[in-house]
Amino acid sequence: MLVTTASYEEAEKIGRIIVESRLAACANVLNGMHSIFRWDNKINVENECLMIIKTTLQRYSELEAVIRQHHSYSVPEIIALPVVAGSVPYLNWIRSETSK
């Protein structure tokens, strides 16, 4: 899953919440991203952070709700990407860490 935030502090806060609550196994925070986008019919250039979040499809809905609850944007980027292949032990670890 990909999520952008307005600051490192916001990404770290969300990352801690979702890992502590077992909604995600891991949240990588990439600081210093530069985004160019159109919002309200205007071109914006902003510094943001990108979160790469490892979770399962079964946890997606609850994870999205928690991200929305703690996110500063009115329309946060929350994009789920399919995993088409991966290391079986790593994928098992994600399943284990996100089980209720």
KOLSEPA-807768 format. One record per residue: residue number from 1; residue in three letters; x, y, z of N, C-alpha, C, O in turn. Coordinates in steps of 0.05 Angstrom, whole numbers. Layout:
! residues N
[atom NUM, Ala, [X, Y, Z], [X, Y, Z], [X, Y, Z], [X, Y, Z]]
...
This chain:
! residues 100
[atom 1, Met, [17, -23, 0], [0, 0, 0], [18, 25, 0], [39, 25, 13]]
[atom 2, Leu, [10, 45, -15], [24, 71, -16], [7, 92, -3], [-17, 94, -8]]
[atom 3, Val, [19, 108, 15], [5, 130, 28], [25, 153, 29], [48, 150, 37]]
[atom 4, Thr, [16, 177, 21], [33, 201, 24], [23, 217, 48], [-1, 217, 54]]
[atom 5, Thr, [42, 231, 61], [35, 248, 84], [49, 275, 80], [67, 278, 64]]
[atom 6, Ala, [39, 295, 96], [50, 322, 94], [77, 325, 108], [92, 343, 102]]
[atom 7, Ser, [83, 306, 126], [108, 309, 141], [118, 282, 151], [103, 262, 151]]
[atom 8, Tyr, [144, 281, 159], [155, 257, 170], [141, 250, 196], [135, 227, 201]]
[atom 9, Glu, [135, 270, 212], [123, 265, 238], [95, 252, 235], [88, 234, 250]]
[atom 10, Glu, [80, 262, 215], [54, 250, 210], [56, 221, 200], [41, 203, 209]]
[atom 11, Ala, [76, 215, 183], [80, 188, 173], [89, 170, 196], [79, 147, 198]]
[atom 12, Glu, [107, 179, 213], [115, 163, 236], [92, 157, 255], [90, 135, 265]]
[atom 13, Lys, [76, 178, 260], [53, 174, 278], [34, 153, 267], [26, 134, 281]]
[atom 14, Ile, [27, 155, 242], [9, 136, 229], [22, 108, 228], [9, 88, 234]]
[atom 15, Gly, [47, 107, 221], [62, 82, 220], [62, 67, 247], [57, 43, 248]]
[atom 16, Arg, [67, 82, 268], [67, 69, 295], [39, 59, 302], [36, 37, 313]]
[atom 17, Ile, [19, 75, 296], [-9, 66, 303], [-16, 41, 288], [-27, 22, 300]]
[atom 18, Ile, [-10, 39, 262], [-19, 16, 247], [-3, -9, 252], [-14, -31, 251]]
[atom 19, Val, [23, -6, 259], [39, -29, 266], [31, -39, 294], [28, -63, 299]]
[atom 20, Glu, [29, -20, 313], [21, -28, 341], [-6, -42, 342], [-10, -60, 358]]
[atom 21, Ser, [-24, -34, 325], [-51, -46, 325], [-53, -70, 307], [-74, -82, 303]]
[atom 22, Arg, [-30, -79, 295], [-28, -102, 278], [-44, -100, 252], [-51, -120, 240]]
[atom 23, Leu, [-49, -75, 243], [-62, -71, 217], [-41, -73, 195], [-49, -78, 172]]
[atom 24, Ala, [-16, -70, 202], [6, -72, 182], [29, -85, 196], [33, -82, 220]]
[atom 25, Ala, [45, -100, 181], [69, -113, 191], [92, -93, 192], [110, -95, 208]]
[atom 26, Cys, [91, -74, 173], [114, -56, 170], [104, -31, 155], [87, -32, 138]]
[atom 27, Ala, [116, -8, 163], [111, 17, 148], [138, 30, 143], [151, 40, 162]]
[atom 28, Asn, [147, 30, 118], [171, 45, 111], [164, 74, 106], [144, 79, 93]]
[atom 29, Val, [180, 92, 116], [175, 121, 113], [199, 132, 97], [221, 132, 106]]
[atom 30, Leu, [192, 142, 73], [212, 154, 55], [209, 184, 57], [189, 195, 47]]
[atom 31, Asn, [227, 198, 69], [226, 227, 73], [237, 242, 49], [254, 232, 35]]
[atom 32, Gly, [228, 267, 45], [240, 284, 25], [229, 280, -3], [242, 288, -22]]
[atom 33, Met, [206, 269, -6], [194, 265, -32], [183, 292, -41], [172, 308, -25]]
[atom 34, His, [185, 298, -67], [176, 323, -79], [152, 316, -97], [156, 301, -116]]
[atom 35, Ser, [129, 327, -91], [104, 320, -106], [95, 344, -122], [94, 367, -112]]
[atom 36, Ile, [87, 339, -147], [75, 359, -164], [47, 349, -172], [45, 327, -183]]
[atom 37, Phe, [26, 364, -165], [-1, 354, -170], [-20, 377, -173], [-15, 400, -165]]
[atom 38, Arg, [-43, 371, -185], [-64, 391, -189], [-85, 387, -166], [-94, 365, -162]]
[atom 39, Trp, [-91, 409, -152], [-112, 408, -131], [-127, 435, -132], [-114, 456, -133]]
[atom 40, Asp, [-153, 433, -132], [-170, 457, -134], [-163, 474, -158], [-161, 498, -157]]
[atom 41, Asn, [-158, 460, -180], [-152, 473, -206], [-126, 489, -206], [-124, 508, -221]]
[atom 42, Lys, [-108, 482, -189], [-82, 496, -186], [-60, 475, -184], [-63, 454, -172]]
[atom 43, Ile, [-37, 481, -197], [-14, 464, -196], [1, 470, -169], [7, 493, -163]]
[atom 44, Asn, [6, 448, -154], [19, 451, -128], [45, 435, -129], [47, 415, -143]]
[atom 45, Val, [65, 445, -115], [91, 432, -112], [96, 431, -82], [99, 452, -69]]
[atom 46, Glu, [97, 407, -71], [99, 403, -42], [120, 382, -35], [124, 363, -50]]
[atom 47, Asn, [132, 385, -11], [148, 364, 0], [130, 346, 16], [113, 355, 31]]
[atom 48, Glu, [133, 320, 12], [116, 300, 26], [134, 276, 34], [157, 275, 27]]
[atom 49, Cys, [122, 259, 49], [134, 233, 55], [117, 211, 42], [93, 214, 39]]
[atom 50, Leu, [130, 190, 34], [116, 167, 22], [119, 144, 42], [141, 137, 51]]
[atom 51, Met, [96, 132, 48], [96, 108, 65], [91, 84, 47], [73, 84, 31]]
[atom 52, Ile, [107, 63, 51], [102, 38, 38], [94, 19, 61], [110, 13, 78]]
[atom 53, Ile, [69, 10, 60], [57, -5, 82], [52, -33, 73], [40, -39, 52]]
[atom 54, Lys, [61, -52, 90], [58, -81, 84], [35, -91, 101], [36, -91, 126]]
[atom 55, Thr, [14, -101, 88], [-9, -112, 102], [-22, -134, 84], [-10, -142, 64]]
[atom 56, Thr, [-45, -143, 92], [-60, -163, 77], [-86, -151, 67], [-96, -131, 78]]
[atom 57, Leu, [-97, -163, 47], [-123, -154, 36], [-145, -155, 58], [-163, -138, 59]]
[atom 58, Gln, [-143, -174, 75], [-163, -177, 97], [-162, -154, 116], [-183, -148, 129]]
[atom 59, Arg, [-140, -140, 119], [-138, -118, 138], [-142, -90, 124], [-141, -70, 137]]
[atom 60, Tyr, [-145, -90, 98], [-146, -65, 83], [-167, -46, 93], [-161, -23, 99]]
[atom 61, Ser, [-192, -54, 95], [-214, -36, 102], [-209, -22, 129], [-212, 2, 131]]
[atom 62, Glu, [-202, -38, 149], [-197, -26, 175], [-172, -8, 175], [-172, 13, 188]]
[atom 63, Leu, [-152, -16, 160], [-127, 0, 157], [-134, 27, 144], [-125, 48, 153]]
[atom 64, Glu, [-149, 26, 122], [-156, 51, 109], [-172, 70, 128], [-166, 94, 128]]
[atom 65, Ala, [-190, 59, 144], [-205, 76, 162], [-187, 89, 183], [-191, 112, 190]]
[atom 66, Val, [-168, 74, 194], [-149, 85, 213], [-131, 106, 201], [-126, 127, 213]]
[atom 67, Ile, [-122, 102, 177], [-106, 122, 163], [-122, 147, 159], [-112, 169, 165]]
[atom 68, Arg, [-146, 145, 149], [-164, 169, 146], [-168, 184, 172], [-168, 208, 172]]
[atom 69, Gln, [-172, 169, 194], [-177, 181, 220], [-153, 198, 229], [-157, 218, 242]]
[atom 70, His, [-129, 190, 223], [-105, 203, 233], [-90, 221, 212], [-70, 233, 218]]
[atom 71, His, [-101, 222, 188], [-87, 236, 166], [-96, 265, 165], [-120, 271, 171]]
[atom 72, Ser, [-78, 283, 158], [-85, 312, 157], [-98, 320, 130], [-110, 341, 129]]
[atom 73, Tyr, [-96, 304, 109], [-107, 311, 84], [-137, 304, 83], [-145, 284, 94]]
[atom 74, Ser, [-153, 320, 70], [-181, 314, 66], [-185, 291, 47], [-204, 275, 49]]
[atom 75, Val, [-167, 288, 28], [-167, 265, 9], [-139, 253, 8], [-124, 259, -10]]
[atom 76, Pro, [-133, 236, 28], [-106, 224, 28], [-102, 204, 6], [-121, 190, -2]]
[atom 77, Glu, [-78, 202, -4], [-71, 180, -23], [-69, 155, -7], [-52, 152, 11]]
[atom 78, Ile, [-86, 136, -13], [-85, 109, -2], [-90, 90, -25], [-112, 87, -35]]
[atom 79, Ile, [-68, 77, -33], [-69, 60, -57], [-59, 32, -50], [-36, 29, -40]]
[atom 80, Ala, [-75, 12, -55], [-67, -15, -51], [-57, -27, -77], [-70, -24, -98]]
[atom 81, Leu, [-34, -40, -76], [-23, -53, -100], [-22, -83, -95], [-16, -92, -73]]
[atom 82, Pro, [-27, -98, -116], [-26, -128, -112], [3, -138, -111], [21, -127, -124]]
[atom 83, Val, [6, -158, -95], [32, -172, -94], [28, -197, -112], [12, -214, -106]]
[atom 84, Val, [43, -197, -133], [40, -220, -152], [59, -243, -146], [55, -265, -155]]
[atom 85, Ala, [80, -237, -131], [99, -257, -123], [116, -246, -100], [117, -221, -96]]
[atom 86, Gly, [127, -263, -84], [144, -254, -62], [156, -277, -47], [148, -300, -51]]
[atom 87, Ser, [175, -271, -31], [188, -291, -14], [167, -303, 5], [154, -288, 20]]
[atom 88, Val, [163, -329, 4], [143, -342, 21], [147, -336, 51], [128, -330, 64]]
[atom 89, Pro, [172, -338, 61], [175, -332, 90], [167, -303, 96], [156, -298, 117]]
[atom 90, Tyr, [174, -284, 78], [167, -256, 83], [137, -252, 82], [125, -239, 100]]
[atom 91, Leu, [123, -264, 63], [94, -261, 61], [81, -275, 85], [60, -265, 94]]
[atom 92, Asn, [92, -297, 94], [81, -310, 118], [84, -292, 143], [67, -291, 160]]
[atom 93, Trp, [107, -278, 144], [112, -259, 166], [91, -237, 166], [80, -230, 187]]
[atom 94, Ile, [85, -226, 142], [64, -205, 141], [37, -216, 151], [24, -203, 166]]
[atom 95, Arg, [30, -240, 141], [4, -252, 150], [4, -256, 181], [-16, -250, 194]]
[atom 96, Ser, [26, -266, 191], [29, -271, 220], [26, -245, 236], [12, -244, 256]]
[atom 97, Glu, [40, -224, 227], [40, -198, 242], [14, -183, 240], [8, -166, 257]]
[atom 98, Thr, [-2, -189, 220], [-28, -175, 217], [-52, -192, 225], [-75, -184, 221]]
[atom 99, Ser, [-47, -215, 236], [-69, -231, 245], [-81, -220, 271], [-66, -209, 287]]
[atom 100, Lys, [-107, -222, 273], [-120, -211, 297], [-116, -227, 321], [-126, -221, 343]]
